[in-house]
Amino acid sequence: MSTQTRIVFIVSDGTGITAENFSQSILAQFEAIFRHIRVPFVDSPDKAHDAVTSINQAASKYGVPPIVFTTLVNPKLNAIVGKANGVILDMFQTFVAPLEQALGIKSTHAMNRLHHDTDAYKNRIEAINYSLAHDDGQSNRNLAEADVILVGISRVGKTPTSLYLAMQYGMKAANYPLIPEDFERGQLPKDLVPYRHKIFGLMIDAERLSEIRNERRPGSNYAKLENCRYEINEAMAMMKKESIPWVVTTSKSIEEIATTVLQSIKSDKTILG
Amino acid sequence: MSTQTRIVFIVSDGTGITAENFSQSILAQFEAIFRHIRVPFVDSPDKAHDAVTSINQAASKYGVPPIVFTTLVNPKLNAIVGKANGVILDMFQTFVAPLEQALGIKSTHAMNRLHHDTDAYKNRIEAINYSLAHDDGQSNRNLAEADVILVGISRVGKTPTSLYLAMQYGMKAANYPLIPEDFERGQLPKDLVPYRHKIFGLMIDAERLSEIRNERRPGSNYAKLENCRYEINEAMAMMKKESIPWVVTTSKSIEEIATTVLQSIKSDKTILG
């Protein structure tokens, strides 16, 4: 087991965010400490040489070649960065060659092709605006437009999940709180009834919920374990009665919760459940 | 140039979101139509066999083996999926082997190691809550806590960028509108003055702005090209006078805008500018 910090460069002609996310998940497999340095928008020979200089400086400073993930479409820029004093892991070329063979066509070597889809962009912005306007039951208008309506008690993760679904998938994700009045009536909030088929529930462990609520309102009845247990039991009874699918969010990341929601509601088979 | 739709599977023991993003950007290099199917949470032999069945069915149905990106940590599951009738692109093993050699240590083969960092998770949720509470100048409280304050005129992209910075990087990103009253006074909103060092401006082309505003308020003075030009010129003059860095968002994705903001404000060198 090494305790030395290893420097990791991510060199991309775009933002490098996807490559950085990938690098973080694969390096989480190693018991070592990594420091990530992202070098985005490397779209000219000058910038490629600058990246090489940074990598070589890090190699000298730490006495060991940095790990370098590259996603460079342009072969010239790729060749420049490929000569840096680092362990080069070429995410682009590694997969382009077998893809060219499998598809029987050549890649276009065009940078940033993904970003010019303005319809998808507009869709995404609209979804974010929709989710913001329909956060925490703020508005009952246009719920018919929602792709999904997340329900759950307070502090269960509805807001981040809605925003993530909007941001990543352009989904109009509303969210609606379940409150003690709903439990007393023993019924879903009436505005939601027509949309039962697109409701998804978020649940959480009582201990974790009490912890989270105590951070916000220390010592309140709202945060008491006993009250958290009551709300959770009532919410669970309602989900079951109304046949609403649900997921326990306690130890899940926002991405995991969002993926589980998608698996449950998607009918167009872009995801397998 | 092929016009046949090719099926692309992303098989992952986690959410598969990173692999899906990567697959989309690399396939954007090919002039073909792709349909992505994500198969998340493949963490047992049964689920691996189910994935193989889906891949093989698609191969039969379309008469051509699908493209299959895999990120499976477990060698047994990887071997099962590796036998599917597809063009297997193993994102995990391809890079783990050279990394093991470079680092001189073995990978742990543990699934989902990344998600158990609860501090990072808490930080991220707090940042989202902060950014929501400080959206569109809603609150002047705790601006001292902000990692960045985005400023700009209406509909320039402040809200999605703030939320993205919070979601992806756990940054407390406030945003504040610049309005005609600020231009008449010729000064930054006074609540922002103490924080000038962490302000970043978003700008946009007048034509595009007019288009966006017309979608929201058709035919309004607010949306008129002339008015958009006025607001943009005034905002630009203010940025220059106050030495505030800025970026034009017109044809940029949220990720590109966020990356540019980070390059400008980051002092801890996790990103190179």
Interface residues (C-beta under 8 A of the other chain):
Chain A: M1 S2 R6 G14 T15 G16 I17 T18 A19 N21 F22 Q24 S25 I26 L27 A28 Q29 F30 E31 A32 R35 H36 I37 R38 V39 P40 F41 D50 A51 S54 P65 I67 T71 V73 V87 L89 M91 F92 T94 F95 V96 P98 L99 A102 L103 G104 I105 S107 T108 H109 A110 R113 L114 H115 H116 Y121 R124 I125 I128 N129 L132 D135 G157 T159 P160 L163 Y164 M167 Q168 S251 K252 S253 I254 E255 E256 A258 T259 Q263 K269 T270 I271 L272
Chain B: M1 S2 R6 G14 T15 G16 I17 T18 A19 N21 F22 Q24 S25 I26 L27 A28 Q29 F30 E31 A32 R35 H36 I37 R38 V39 P40 F41 D50 A51 S54 P65 I67 T71 V73 V87 L89 M91 F92 T94 F95 V96 P98 L99 A102 L103 G104 I105 S107 T108 H109 A110 R113 L114 H115 H116 Y121 R124 I125 I128 N129 L132 D135 G157 T159 P160 L163 Y164 M167 Q168 S251 K252 S253 I254 E255 E256 A258 T259 Q263 K269 T270 I271 L272
